[in-house]
Amino acid sequence: MPYAFCPGCDQRIFLRKDPKVGDMVYCPNCEDQLEVVAVDPIELDWPWDEDEDETTEWEEEEEEDEWEDEDEEE
Ligand SMILES: [Zn+2]
C-alpha cells in the first residue's frame, strides 16, 4: 500500500492504490486536508497556496528621526 508522510507532522498517511497527483488525503493527526503533489516518490502538500497573499505589515517601517536630535553634543 502506498504511503507518504504528512508535511506538517510526519504522520505516515496511507493512500489508495495508484495515487495520482491532485488526490486529496486527510491527515488524522493535523486534521488537515492534503494534496498529492508528486507520486514518485509520493509527496503531500497543503492544497491551499495562498500564503503569499498575506500582506506584510512589517514592510513599511515608520522612520522617525526625532531621536537623532536628542543626543546633541555641546
Ligand atoms: Zn499531519
N, CA, C, O and the ligand as a Tripos MOL2 file, in Angstrom:
@<TRIPOS>MOLECULE
protein
  297   295    75     0     0
PROTEIN
NO_CHARGES

@<TRIPOS>ATOM
      1 N           0.8460   -1.1960    0.0000 N.3       1 MET1
      2 CA          0.0000    0.0000    0.0000 C.3       1 MET1
      3 C           0.8850    1.2530    0.0000 C.2       1 MET1
      4 O           1.7690    1.3860    0.8460 O.2       1 MET1
      5 N           0.6560    2.1410   -0.9180 N.am      2 PRO2
      6 CA          1.4950    3.3390   -0.9640 C.3       2 PRO2
      7 C           1.2000    4.2580    0.2120 C.2       2 PRO2
      8 O           0.0700    4.3490    0.6920 O.2       2 PRO2
      9 N           2.2210    4.9150    0.6470 N.am      3 TYR3
     10 CA          2.0060    5.8760    1.7130 C.3       3 TYR3
     11 C           2.9640    7.0440    1.5330 C.2       3 TYR3
     12 O           3.9350    6.9660    0.7810 O.2       3 TYR3
     13 N           2.6740    8.1050    2.2270 N.am      4 ALA4
     14 CA          3.5160    9.2930    2.1940 C.3       4 ALA4
     15 C           3.4920    9.8890    3.5880 C.2       4 ALA4
     16 O           2.7260    9.4730    4.4570 O.2       4 ALA4
     17 N           4.3370   10.8540    3.7720 N.am      5 PHE5
     18 CA          4.4000   11.4750    5.0830 C.3       5 PHE5
     19 C           3.7830   12.8600    5.0440 C.2       5 PHE5
     20 O           3.9580   13.6220    4.0940 O.2       5 PHE5
     21 N           3.0670   13.1520    6.0920 N.am      6 CYS6
     22 CA          2.4460   14.4580    6.2120 C.3       6 CYS6
     23 C           3.5280   15.5310    6.3170 C.2       6 CYS6
     24 O           4.4500   15.4000    7.1220 O.2       6 CYS6
     25 N           3.4260   16.5870    5.5150 N.am      7 PRO7
     26 CA          4.4320   17.6490    5.5790 C.3       7 PRO7
     27 C           4.3740   18.4190    6.8950 C.2       7 PRO7
     28 O           5.3180   19.1200    7.2600 O.2       7 PRO7
     29 N           3.2860   18.2830    7.5800 N.am      8 GLY8
     30 CA          3.1450   19.0350    8.8180 C.3       8 GLY8
     31 C           3.6490   18.2900   10.0330 C.2       8 GLY8
     32 O           4.2540   18.8930   10.9190 O.2       8 GLY8
     33 N           3.4130   17.0040   10.0920 N.am      9 CYS9
     34 CA          3.7060   16.2830   11.3250 C.3       9 CYS9
     35 C           4.4270   14.9670   11.0930 C.2       9 CYS9
     36 O           4.6960   14.2420   12.0500 O.2       9 CYS9
     37 N           4.7420   14.6450    9.8700 N.am     10 ASP10
     38 CA          5.4460   13.4010    9.5370 C.3      10 ASP10
     39 C           4.6320   12.1490    9.8350 C.2      10 ASP10
     40 O           5.1750   11.0470    9.9080 O.2      10 ASP10
     41 N           3.3870   12.3200    9.9970 N.am     11 GLN11
     42 CA          2.4900   11.1840   10.1400 C.3      11 GLN11
     43 C           2.4750   10.3880    8.8400 C.2      11 GLN11
     44 O           2.3710   10.9440    7.7470 O.2      11 GLN11
     45 N           2.5790    9.0910    8.9890 N.am     12 ARG12
     46 CA          2.5140    8.2810    7.7750 C.3      12 ARG12
     47 C           1.0590    8.1640    7.3360 C.2      12 ARG12
     48 O           0.1930    7.7460    8.1050 O.2      12 ARG12
     49 N           0.8160    8.5320    6.1140 N.am     13 ILE13
     50 CA         -0.5500    8.5170    5.6030 C.3      13 ILE13
     51 C          -0.6370    7.5300    4.4490 C.2      13 ILE13
     52 O           0.0790    7.6540    3.4550 O.2      13 ILE13
     53 N          -1.5010    6.5720    4.5890 N.am     14 PHE14
     54 CA         -1.6720    5.5890    3.5300 C.3      14 PHE14
     55 C          -2.6190    6.1230    2.4680 C.2      14 PHE14
     56 O          -3.6440    6.7420    2.7530 O.2      14 PHE14
     57 N          -2.2270    5.8550    1.2410 N.am     15 LEU15
     58 CA         -3.0450    6.3110    0.1290 C.3      15 LEU15
     59 C          -3.6920    5.1060   -0.5190 C.2      15 LEU15
     60 O          -3.2690    3.9640   -0.3400 O.2      15 LEU15
     61 N          -4.7030    5.3940   -1.2570 N.am     16 ARG16
     62 CA         -5.3050    4.3030   -2.0020 C.3      16 ARG16
     63 C          -4.3360    3.8580   -3.1030 C.2      16 ARG16
     64 O          -3.3940    4.5640   -3.4650 O.2      16 ARG16
     65 N          -4.5980    2.7170   -3.5900 N.am     17 LYS17
     66 CA         -3.7330    2.1590   -4.6170 C.3      17 LYS17
     67 C          -3.6720    3.0890   -5.8270 C.2      17 LYS17
     68 O          -4.6760    3.6650   -6.2460 O.2      17 LYS17
     69 N          -2.4720    3.2150   -6.3700 N.am     18 ASP18
     70 CA         -2.2860    4.0130   -7.5720 C.3      18 ASP18
     71 C          -2.6890    5.4740   -7.3760 C.2      18 ASP18
     72 O          -3.5680    5.9810   -8.0730 O.2      18 ASP18
     73 N          -2.0600    6.1260   -6.4500 N.am     19 PRO19
     74 CA         -2.4120    7.5390   -6.2010 C.3      19 PRO19
     75 C          -2.0090    8.4230   -7.3670 C.2      19 PRO19
     76 O          -1.0790    8.1190   -8.1130 O.2      19 PRO19
     77 N          -2.7120    9.4900   -7.4980 N.am     20 LYS20
     78 CA         -2.4240   10.4210   -8.5820 C.3      20 LYS20
     79 C          -2.2010   11.8170   -8.0220 C.2      20 LYS20
     80 O          -2.7090   12.1630   -6.9550 O.2      20 LYS20
     81 N          -1.4460   12.5980   -8.7460 N.am     21 VAL21
     82 CA         -1.2760   13.9960   -8.3650 C.3      21 VAL21
     83 C          -2.6400   14.6690   -8.3630 C.2      21 VAL21
     84 O          -3.4140   14.5610   -9.3150 O.2      21 VAL21
     85 N          -2.9060   15.3540   -7.2830 N.am     22 GLY22
     86 CA         -4.1910   16.0150   -7.1740 C.3      22 GLY22
     87 C          -5.1480   15.2850   -6.2420 C.2      22 GLY22
     88 O          -6.1780   15.8260   -5.8410 O.2      22 GLY22
     89 N          -4.7880   14.0320   -5.9000 N.am     23 ASP23
     90 CA         -5.6200   13.3010   -4.9440 C.3      23 ASP23
     91 C          -5.5930   14.0040   -3.5950 C.2      23 ASP23
     92 O          -4.5640   14.5250   -3.1660 O.2      23 ASP23
     93 N          -6.7140   14.0080   -2.9550 N.am     24 MET24
     94 CA         -6.7820   14.6090   -1.6460 C.3      24 MET24
     95 C          -6.7280   13.5200   -0.5850 C.2      24 MET24
     96 O          -7.4090   12.4980   -0.6780 O.2      24 MET24
     97 N          -5.9140   13.7620    0.4100 N.am     25 VAL25
     98 CA         -5.8440   12.8390    1.5350 C.3      25 VAL25
     99 C          -6.0210   13.6330    2.8230 C.2      25 VAL25
    100 O          -5.9910   14.8630    2.8380 O.2      25 VAL25
    101 N          -6.2040   12.8900    3.8850 N.am     26 TYR26
    102 CA         -6.5130   13.5360    5.1410 C.3      26 TYR26
    103 C          -5.5180   13.0660    6.1910 C.2      26 TYR26
    104 O          -5.3020   11.8680    6.3710 O.2      26 TYR26
    105 N          -4.9280   14.0110    6.8680 N.am     27 CYS27
    106 CA         -4.0310   13.6410    7.9560 C.3      27 CYS27
    107 C          -4.8200   13.6410    9.2600 C.2      27 CYS27
    108 O          -5.3030   14.6850    9.6980 O.2      27 CYS27
    109 N          -4.9490   12.4850    9.8710 N.am     28 PRO28
    110 CA         -5.7310   12.4090   11.1000 C.3      28 PRO28
    111 C          -5.0420   13.1020   12.2660 C.2      28 PRO28
    112 O          -5.6740   13.4360   13.2690 O.2      28 PRO28
    113 N          -3.7780   13.3070   12.1240 N.am     29 ASN29
    114 CA         -3.0190   13.9300   13.2020 C.3      29 ASN29
    115 C          -3.1860   15.4510   13.1990 C.2      29 ASN29
    116 O          -3.4760   16.0500   14.2340 O.2      29 ASN29
    117 N          -3.0040   16.0620   12.0470 N.am     30 CYS30
    118 CA         -3.1790   17.5160   11.9190 C.3      30 CYS30
    119 C          -4.6360   17.8750   11.6920 C.2      30 CYS30
    120 O          -5.0360   19.0260   11.8640 O.2      30 CYS30
    121 N          -5.4180   16.8920   11.3090 N.am     31 GLU31
    122 CA         -6.7790   17.1490   10.8600 C.3      31 GLU31
    123 C          -6.7550   18.1240    9.6910 C.2      31 GLU31
    124 O          -7.5720   19.0390    9.5930 O.2      31 GLU31
    125 N          -5.8020   17.8960    8.8230 N.am     32 ASP32
    126 CA         -5.6310   18.7500    7.6630 C.3      32 ASP32
    127 C          -5.8720   17.9640    6.3880 C.2      32 ASP32
    128 O          -5.6050   16.7650    6.3130 O.2      32 ASP32
    129 N          -6.3650   18.6440    5.4200 N.am     33 GLN33
    130 CA         -6.5320   18.0800    4.1030 C.3      33 GLN33
    131 C          -5.2440   18.2980    3.3320 C.2      33 GLN33
    132 O          -4.7070   19.4050    3.3090 O.2      33 GLN33
    133 N          -4.7600   17.2650    2.7130 N.am     34 LEU34
    134 CA         -3.5070   17.3690    1.9650 C.3      34 LEU34
    135 C          -3.7120   16.9020    0.5440 C.2      34 LEU34
    136 O          -4.6040   16.1100    0.2420 O.2      34 LEU34
    137 N          -2.8710   17.4090   -0.3060 N.am     35 GLU35
    138 CA         -2.9770   17.0670   -1.7110 C.3      35 GLU35
    139 C          -1.7210   16.3210   -2.1330 C.2      35 GLU35
    140 O          -0.6150   16.6600   -1.7140 O.2      35 GLU35
    141 N          -1.9010   15.3150   -2.9550 N.am     36 VAL36
    142 CA         -0.7680   14.6250   -3.5400 C.3      36 VAL36
    143 C          -0.1670   15.5360   -4.6020 C.2      36 VAL36
    144 O          -0.8200   15.8720   -5.5900 O.2      36 VAL36
    145 N           1.0860   15.9320   -4.3870 N.am     37 VAL37
    146 CA          1.7160   16.8450   -5.3490 C.3      37 VAL37
    147 C           2.7490   16.1400   -6.2130 C.2      37 VAL37
    148 O           3.2050   16.6880   -7.2160 O.2      37 VAL37
    149 N           3.1150   14.9300   -5.8230 N.am     38 ALA38
    150 CA          4.0470   14.1430   -6.6240 C.3      38 ALA38
    151 C           3.8260   12.6810   -6.2670 C.2      38 ALA38
    152 O           3.4130   12.3560   -5.1530 O.2      38 ALA38
    153 N           4.1050   11.8070   -7.2220 N.am     39 VAL39
    154 CA          3.8380   10.3860   -6.9600 C.3      39 VAL39
    155 C           5.1030    9.5310   -7.0230 C.2      39 VAL39
    156 O           5.0580    8.3340   -6.7380 O.2      39 VAL39
    157 N           6.1830   10.1130   -7.3800 N.am     40 ASP40
    158 CA          7.4040    9.3040   -7.4980 C.3      40 ASP40
    159 C           8.6260   10.0660   -7.0300 C.2      40 ASP40
    160 O           9.3500   10.6070   -7.8660 O.2      40 ASP40
    161 N           8.8890   10.1360   -5.7490 N.am     41 PRO41
    162 CA          8.1170    9.4830   -4.6970 C.3      41 PRO41
    163 C           6.8790   10.2980   -4.3300 C.2      41 PRO41
    164 O           6.7160   11.4430   -4.7500 O.2      41 PRO41
    165 N           6.0390    9.6890   -3.5560 N.am     42 ILE42
    166 CA          4.7960   10.3650   -3.2070 C.3      42 ILE42
    167 C           5.0810   11.5070   -2.2390 C.2      42 ILE42
    168 O           5.7530   11.3460   -1.2210 O.2      42 ILE42
    169 N           4.5530   12.6400   -2.5940 N.am     43 GLU43
    170 CA          4.7280   13.8060   -1.7490 C.3      43 GLU43
    171 C           3.3870   14.4590   -1.5000 C.2      43 GLU43
    172 O           2.5400   14.5510   -2.3890 O.2      43 GLU43
    173 N           3.2180   14.9040   -0.2850 N.am     44 LEU44
    174 CA          1.9740   15.5830    0.0630 C.3      44 LEU44
    175 C           2.2580   17.0350    0.3810 C.2      44 LEU44
    176 O           3.3440   17.4020    0.8310 O.2      44 LEU44
    177 N           1.2650   17.8310    0.1390 N.am     45 ASP45
    178 CA          1.3920   19.2400    0.4800 C.3      45 ASP45
    179 C           0.0030   19.7900    0.7360 C.2      45 ASP45
    180 O          -1.0060   19.1880    0.3670 O.2      45 ASP45
    181 N          -0.0240   20.9330    1.3680 N.am     46 TRP46
    182 CA         -1.3330   21.5440    1.5970 C.3      46 TRP46
    183 C          -1.8850   22.0730    0.2800 C.2      46 TRP46
    184 O          -1.1540   22.6640   -0.5150 O.2      46 TRP46
    185 N          -3.1400   21.8650    0.0620 N.am     47 PRO47
    186 CA         -3.7260   22.2680   -1.2180 C.3      47 PRO47
    187 C          -3.8370   23.7750   -1.3730 C.2      47 PRO47
    188 O          -3.7640   24.2930   -2.4880 O.2      47 PRO47
    189 N          -4.0080   24.4650   -0.2910 N.am     48 TRP48
    190 CA         -4.1270   25.9160   -0.4280 C.3      48 TRP48
    191 C          -2.7310   26.5120   -0.4730 C.2      48 TRP48
    192 O          -1.8230   26.0810    0.2380 O.2      48 TRP48
    193 N          -2.5880   27.4840   -1.3050 N.am     49 ASP49
    194 CA         -1.2590   28.0220   -1.5550 C.3      49 ASP49
    195 C          -1.3340   29.5390   -1.5350 C.2      49 ASP49
    196 O          -0.8230   30.2240   -2.4220 O.2      49 ASP49
    197 N          -1.9760   30.0310   -0.5120 N.am     50 GLU50
    198 CA         -2.2760   31.4550   -0.5100 C.3      50 GLU50
    199 C          -1.4730   32.2220    0.5270 C.2      50 GLU50
    200 O          -1.8230   33.3350    0.9220 O.2      50 GLU50
    201 N          -0.3940   31.5960    0.9520 N.am     51 ASP51
    202 CA          0.4300   32.2640    1.9460 C.3      51 ASP51
    203 C           0.9630   33.5980    1.4410 C.2      51 ASP51
    204 O           1.1370   34.5560    2.1950 O.2      51 ASP51
    205 N           1.2150   33.6210    0.1340 N.am     52 GLU52
    206 CA          1.7990   34.8180   -0.4330 C.3      52 GLU52
    207 C           0.8050   35.9710   -0.4660 C.2      52 GLU52
    208 O           1.1560   37.1280   -0.6990 O.2      52 GLU52
    209 N          -0.4390   35.6070   -0.2250 N.am     53 ASP53
    210 CA         -1.4740   36.6170   -0.2410 C.3      53 ASP53
    211 C          -1.4440   37.5030    0.9990 C.2      53 ASP53
    212 O          -1.9460   38.6260    0.9990 O.2      53 ASP53
    213 N          -0.8530   36.9750    2.0300 N.am     54 GLU54
    214 CA         -0.8280   37.7130    3.2790 C.3      54 GLU54
    215 C          -0.0570   39.0140    3.1100 C.2      54 GLU54
    216 O           1.0790   39.0290    2.6350 O.2      54 GLU54
    217 N          -0.6790   40.0630    3.4940 N.am     55 THR55
    218 CA          0.0110   41.3410    3.3770 C.3      55 THR55
    219 C           1.0300   41.4680    4.5000 C.2      55 THR55
    220 O           0.7550   41.1990    5.6690 O.2      55 THR55
    221 N           2.1650   41.8710    4.1060 N.am     56 THR56
    222 CA          3.2220   42.0270    5.0970 C.3      56 THR56
    223 C           3.0870   43.3860    5.7560 C.2      56 THR56
    224 O           3.2920   44.4300    5.1360 O.2      56 THR56
    225 N           2.7460   43.3420    6.9990 N.am     57 GLU57
    226 CA          2.5180   44.6060    7.6720 C.3      57 GLU57
    227 C           3.8210   45.2270    8.1710 C.2      57 GLU57
    228 O           3.8570   46.3610    8.6500 O.2      57 GLU57
    229 N           4.8780   44.4450    8.0400 N.am     58 TRP58
    230 CA          6.1620   44.9280    8.5540 C.3      58 TRP58
    231 C           6.9270   45.6920    7.4770 C.2      58 TRP58
    232 O           7.9800   46.2770    7.7290 O.2      58 TRP58
    233 N           6.3740   45.6690    6.2940 N.am     59 GLU59
    234 CA          7.1360   46.2460    5.1980 C.3      59 GLU59
    235 C           7.4050   47.7340    5.3970 C.2      59 GLU59
    236 O           8.5060   48.2330    5.1640 O.2      59 GLU59
    237 N           6.3680   48.4110    5.8300 N.am     60 GLU60
    238 CA          6.5290   49.8480    5.9910 C.3      60 GLU60
    239 C           6.9180   50.1860    7.4250 C.2      60 GLU60
    240 O           6.0730   50.2880    8.3140 O.2      60 GLU60
    241 N           8.1650   50.3480    7.6150 N.am     61 GLU61
    242 CA          8.6190   50.7280    8.9420 C.3      61 GLU61
    243 C           8.5420   52.2410    9.0690 C.2      61 GLU61
    244 O           8.9830   52.9930    8.2000 O.2      61 GLU61
    245 N           7.9870   52.6370   10.1420 N.am     62 GLU62
    246 CA          7.9000   54.0750   10.3360 C.3      62 GLU62
    247 C           9.2580   54.6070   10.7580 C.2      62 GLU62
    248 O           9.8170   54.2300   11.7880 O.2      62 GLU62
    249 N           9.7460   55.4650    9.9480 N.am     63 GLU63
    250 CA         11.0470   56.0200   10.2840 C.3      63 GLU63
    251 C          10.8720   57.3750   10.9300 C.2      63 GLU63
    252 O          10.4510   58.3460   10.3020 O.2      63 GLU63
    253 N          11.2010   57.4050   12.1680 N.am     64 GLU64
    254 CA         11.1280   58.6860   12.8620 C.3      64 GLU64
    255 C          12.5530   59.1370   13.1600 C.2      64 GLU64
    256 O          13.3450   58.4030   13.7510 O.2      64 GLU64
    257 N          12.8450   60.3040   12.7570 N.am     65 ASP65
    258 CA         14.2060   60.7470   13.0310 C.3      65 ASP65
    259 C          14.2610   61.7670   14.1500 C.2      65 ASP65
    260 O          15.2140   62.5370   14.2730 O.2      65 ASP65
    261 N          13.2330   61.7530   14.9510 N.am     66 GLU66
    262 CA         13.2270   62.6620   16.0970 C.3      66 GLU66
    263 C          14.4080   62.4050   17.0190 C.2      66 GLU66
    264 O          15.0560   63.3240   17.5200 O.2      66 GLU66
    265 N          14.6580   61.1270   17.2180 N.am     67 TRP67
    266 CA         15.6870   60.7610   18.1960 C.3      67 TRP67
    267 C          17.0830   61.2490   17.8010 C.2      67 TRP67
    268 O          17.9810   61.3660   18.6340 O.2      67 TRP67
    269 N          17.2300   61.5180   16.5540 N.am     68 GLU68
    270 CA         18.5690   61.9110   16.1160 C.3      68 GLU68
    271 C          19.0160   63.2220   16.7550 C.2      68 GLU68
    272 O          20.2080   63.4710   16.9360 O.2      68 GLU68
    273 N          18.0580   64.0280   17.0820 N.am     69 ASP69
    274 CA         18.4100   65.3270   17.6490 C.3      69 ASP69
    275 C          18.6020   65.2770   19.1650 C.2      69 ASP69
    276 O          19.0140   66.2450   19.8030 O.2      69 ASP69
    277 N          18.2870   64.1170   19.6990 N.am     70 GLU70
    278 CA         18.2810   64.0170   21.1530 C.3      70 GLU70
    279 C          19.6730   64.0940   21.7640 C.2      70 GLU70
    280 O          19.8620   64.5720   22.8830 O.2      70 GLU70
    281 N          20.6230   63.6170   21.0060 N.am     71 ASP71
    282 CA         21.9520   63.4380   21.5790 C.3      71 ASP71
    283 C          22.9360   64.4960   21.0680 C.2      71 ASP71
    284 O          24.0080   64.1860   20.5490 O.2      71 ASP71
    285 N          22.5480   65.6850   21.2290 N.am     72 GLU72
    286 CA         23.4200   66.7540   20.7290 C.3      72 GLU72
    287 C          24.5890   66.9970   21.6670 C.2      72 GLU72
    288 O          24.4230   67.0930   22.8830 O.2      72 GLU72
    289 N          25.7260   67.0920   21.1020 N.am     73 GLU73
    290 CA         26.8900   67.3850   21.9310 C.3      73 GLU73
    291 C          27.1630   68.8830   21.9330 C.2      73 GLU73
    292 O          27.1150   69.5580   20.9040 O.2      73 GLU73
    293 N          27.4350   69.3410   23.0650 N.am     74 GLU74
    294 CA         27.7140   70.7670   23.1180 C.3      74 GLU74
    295 C          29.1330   71.0430   23.5660 C.2      74 GLU74
    296 O          29.5350   72.2020   23.6650 O.2      74 GLU74
    297 ZN         -0.1710   15.7900    9.7230 Zn       75 ZN75
@<TRIPOS>BOND
     1     1     2 1
     2     2     3 1
     3     3     4 2
     4     3     5 am
     5     5     6 1
     6     6     7 1
     7     7     8 2
     8     7     9 am
     9     9    10 1
    10    10    11 1
    11    11    12 2
    12    11    13 am
    13    13    14 1
    14    14    15 1
    15    15    16 2
    16    15    17 am
    17    17    18 1
    18    18    19 1
    19    19    20 2
    20    19    21 am
    21    21    22 1
    22    22    23 1
    23    23    24 2
    24    23    25 am
    25    25    26 1
    26    26    27 1
    27    27    28 2
    28    27    29 am
    29    29    30 1
    30    30    31 1
    31    31    32 2
    32    31    33 am
    33    33    34 1
    34    34    35 1
    35    35    36 2
    36    35    37 am
    37    37    38 1
    38    38    39 1
    39    39    40 2
    40    39    41 am
    41    41    42 1
    42    42    43 1
    43    43    44 2
    44    43    45 am
    45    45    46 1
    46    46    47 1
    47    47    48 2
    48    47    49 am
    49    49    50 1
    50    50    51 1
    51    51    52 2
    52    51    53 am
    53    53    54 1
    54    54    55 1
    55    55    56 2
    56    55    57 am
    57    57    58 1
    58    58    59 1
    59    59    60 2
    60    59    61 am
    61    61    62 1
    62    62    63 1
    63    63    64 2
    64    63    65 am
    65    65    66 1
    66    66    67 1
    67    67    68 2
    68    67    69 am
    69    69    70 1
    70    70    71 1
    71    71    72 2
    72    71    73 am
    73    73    74 1
    74    74    75 1
    75    75    76 2
    76    75    77 am
    77    77    78 1
    78    78    79 1
    79    79    80 2
    80    79    81 am
    81    81    82 1
    82    82    83 1
    83    83    84 2
    84    83    85 am
    85    85    86 1
    86    86    87 1
    87    87    88 2
    88    87    89 am
    89    89    90 1
    90    90    91 1
    91    91    92 2
    92    91    93 am
    93    93    94 1
    94    94    95 1
    95    95    96 2
    96    95    97 am
    97    97    98 1
    98    98    99 1
    99    99   100 2
   100    99   101 am
   101   101   102 1
   102   102   103 1
   103   103   104 2
   104   103   105 am
   105   105   106 1
   106   106   107 1
   107   107   108 2
   108   107   109 am
   109   109   110 1
   110   110   111 1
   111   111   112 2
   112   111   113 am
   113   113   114 1
   114   114   115 1
   115   115   116 2
   116   115   117 am
   117   117   118 1
   118   118   119 1
   119   119   120 2
   120   119   121 am
   121   121   122 1
   122   122   123 1
   123   123   124 2
   124   123   125 am
   125   125   126 1
   126   126   127 1
   127   127   128 2
   128   127   129 am
   129   129   130 1
   130   130   131 1
   131   131   132 2
   132   131   133 am
   133   133   134 1
   134   134   135 1
   135   135   136 2
   136   135   137 am
   137   137   138 1
   138   138   139 1
   139   139   140 2
   140   139   141 am
   141   141   142 1
   142   142   143 1
   143   143   144 2
   144   143   145 am
   145   145   146 1
   146   146   147 1
   147   147   148 2
   148   147   149 am
   149   149   150 1
   150   150   151 1
   151   151   152 2
   152   151   153 am
   153   153   154 1
   154   154   155 1
   155   155   156 2
   156   155   157 am
   157   157   158 1
   158   158   159 1
   159   159   160 2
   160   159   161 am
   161   161   162 1
   162   162   163 1
   163   163   164 2
   164   163   165 am
   165   165   166 1
   166   166   167 1
   167   167   168 2
   168   167   169 am
   169   169   170 1
   170   170   171 1
   171   171   172 2
   172   171   173 am
   173   173   174 1
   174   174   175 1
   175   175   176 2
   176   175   177 am
   177   177   178 1
   178   178   179 1
   179   179   180 2
   180   179   181 am
   181   181   182 1
   182   182   183 1
   183   183   184 2
   184   183   185 am
   185   185   186 1
   186   186   187 1
   187   187   188 2
   188   187   189 am
   189   189   190 1
   190   190   191 1
   191   191   192 2
   192   191   193 am
   193   193   194 1
   194   194   195 1
   195   195   196 2
   196   195   197 am
   197   197   198 1
   198   198   199 1
   199   199   200 2
   200   199   201 am
   201   201   202 1
   202   202   203 1
   203   203   204 2
   204   203   205 am
   205   205   206 1
   206   206   207 1
   207   207   208 2
   208   207   209 am
   209   209   210 1
   210   210   211 1
   211   211   212 2
   212   211   213 am
   213   213   214 1
   214   214   215 1
   215   215   216 2
   216   215   217 am
   217   217   218 1
   218   218   219 1
   219   219   220 2
   220   219   221 am
   221   221   222 1
   222   222   223 1
   223   223   224 2
   224   223   225 am
   225   225   226 1
   226   226   227 1
   227   227   228 2
   228   227   229 am
   229   229   230 1
   230   230   231 1
   231   231   232 2
   232   231   233 am
   233   233   234 1
   234   234   235 1
   235   235   236 2
   236   235   237 am
   237   237   238 1
   238   238   239 1
   239   239   240 2
   240   239   241 am
   241   241   242 1
   242   242   243 1
   243   243   244 2
   244   243   245 am
   245   245   246 1
   246   246   247 1
   247   247   248 2
   248   247   249 am
   249   249   250 1
   250   250   251 1
   251   251   252 2
   252   251   253 am
   253   253   254 1
   254   254   255 1
   255   255   256 2
   256   255   257 am
   257   257   258 1
   258   258   259 1
   259   259   260 2
   260   259   261 am
   261   261   262 1
   262   262   263 1
   263   263   264 2
   264   263   265 am
   265   265   266 1
   266   266   267 1
   267   267   268 2
   268   267   269 am
   269   269   270 1
   270   270   271 1
   271   271   272 2
   272   271   273 am
   273   273   274 1
   274   274   275 1
   275   275   276 2
   276   275   277 am
   277   277   278 1
   278   278   279 1
   279   279   280 2
   280   279   281 am
   281   281   282 1
   282   282   283 1
   283   283   284 2
   284   283   285 am
   285   285   286 1
   286   286   287 1
   287   287   288 2
   288   287   289 am
   289   289   290 1
   290   290   291 1
   291   291   292 2
   292   291   293 am
   293   293   294 1
   294   294   295 1
   295   295   296 2
@<TRIPOS>SUBSTRUCTURE
     1 MET1         2 RESIDUE 1 A MET
     2 PRO2         6 RESIDUE 1 A PRO
     3 TYR3        10 RESIDUE 1 A TYR
     4 ALA4        14 RESIDUE 1 A ALA
     5 PHE5        18 RESIDUE 1 A PHE
     6 CYS6        22 RESIDUE 1 A CYS
     7 PRO7        26 RESIDUE 1 A PRO
     8 GLY8        30 RESIDUE 1 A GLY
     9 CYS9        34 RESIDUE 1 A CYS
    10 ASP10       38 RESIDUE 1 A ASP
    11 GLN11       42 RESIDUE 1 A GLN
    12 ARG12       46 RESIDUE 1 A ARG
    13 ILE13       50 RESIDUE 1 A ILE
    14 PHE14       54 RESIDUE 1 A PHE
    15 LEU15       58 RESIDUE 1 A LEU
    16 ARG16       62 RESIDUE 1 A ARG
    17 LYS17       66 RESIDUE 1 A LYS
    18 ASP18       70 RESIDUE 1 A ASP
    19 PRO19       74 RESIDUE 1 A PRO
    20 LYS20       78 RESIDUE 1 A LYS
    21 VAL21       82 RESIDUE 1 A VAL
    22 GLY22       86 RESIDUE 1 A GLY
    23 ASP23       90 RESIDUE 1 A ASP
    24 MET24       94 RESIDUE 1 A MET
    25 VAL25       98 RESIDUE 1 A VAL
    26 TYR26      102 RESIDUE 1 A TYR
    27 CYS27      106 RESIDUE 1 A CYS
    28 PRO28      110 RESIDUE 1 A PRO
    29 ASN29      114 RESIDUE 1 A ASN
    30 CYS30      118 RESIDUE 1 A CYS
    31 GLU31      122 RESIDUE 1 A GLU
    32 ASP32      126 RESIDUE 1 A ASP
    33 GLN33      130 RESIDUE 1 A GLN
    34 LEU34      134 RESIDUE 1 A LEU
    35 GLU35      138 RESIDUE 1 A GLU
    36 VAL36      142 RESIDUE 1 A VAL
    37 VAL37      146 RESIDUE 1 A VAL
    38 ALA38      150 RESIDUE 1 A ALA
    39 VAL39      154 RESIDUE 1 A VAL
    40 ASP40      158 RESIDUE 1 A ASP
    41 PRO41      162 RESIDUE 1 A PRO
    42 ILE42      166 RESIDUE 1 A ILE
    43 GLU43      170 RESIDUE 1 A GLU
    44 LEU44      174 RESIDUE 1 A LEU
    45 ASP45      178 RESIDUE 1 A ASP
    46 TRP46      182 RESIDUE 1 A TRP
    47 PRO47      186 RESIDUE 1 A PRO
    48 TRP48      190 RESIDUE 1 A TRP
    49 ASP49      194 RESIDUE 1 A ASP
    50 GLU50      198 RESIDUE 1 A GLU
    51 ASP51      202 RESIDUE 1 A ASP
    52 GLU52      206 RESIDUE 1 A GLU
    53 ASP53      210 RESIDUE 1 A ASP
    54 GLU54      214 RESIDUE 1 A GLU
    55 THR55      218 RESIDUE 1 A THR
    56 THR56      222 RESIDUE 1 A THR
    57 GLU57      226 RESIDUE 1 A GLU
    58 TRP58      230 RESIDUE 1 A TRP
    59 GLU59      234 RESIDUE 1 A GLU
    60 GLU60      238 RESIDUE 1 A GLU
    61 GLU61      242 RESIDUE 1 A GLU
    62 GLU62      246 RESIDUE 1 A GLU
    63 GLU63      250 RESIDUE 1 A GLU
    64 GLU64      254 RESIDUE 1 A GLU
    65 ASP65      258 RESIDUE 1 A ASP
    66 GLU66      262 RESIDUE 1 A GLU
    67 TRP67      266 RESIDUE 1 A TRP
    68 GLU68      270 RESIDUE 1 A GLU
    69 ASP69      274 RESIDUE 1 A ASP
    70 GLU70      278 RESIDUE 1 A GLU
    71 ASP71      282 RESIDUE 1 A ASP
    72 GLU72      286 RESIDUE 1 A GLU
    73 GLU73      290 RESIDUE 1 A GLU
    74 GLU74      294 RESIDUE 1 A GLU
    75 ZN75       297 GROUP 0 **** ****
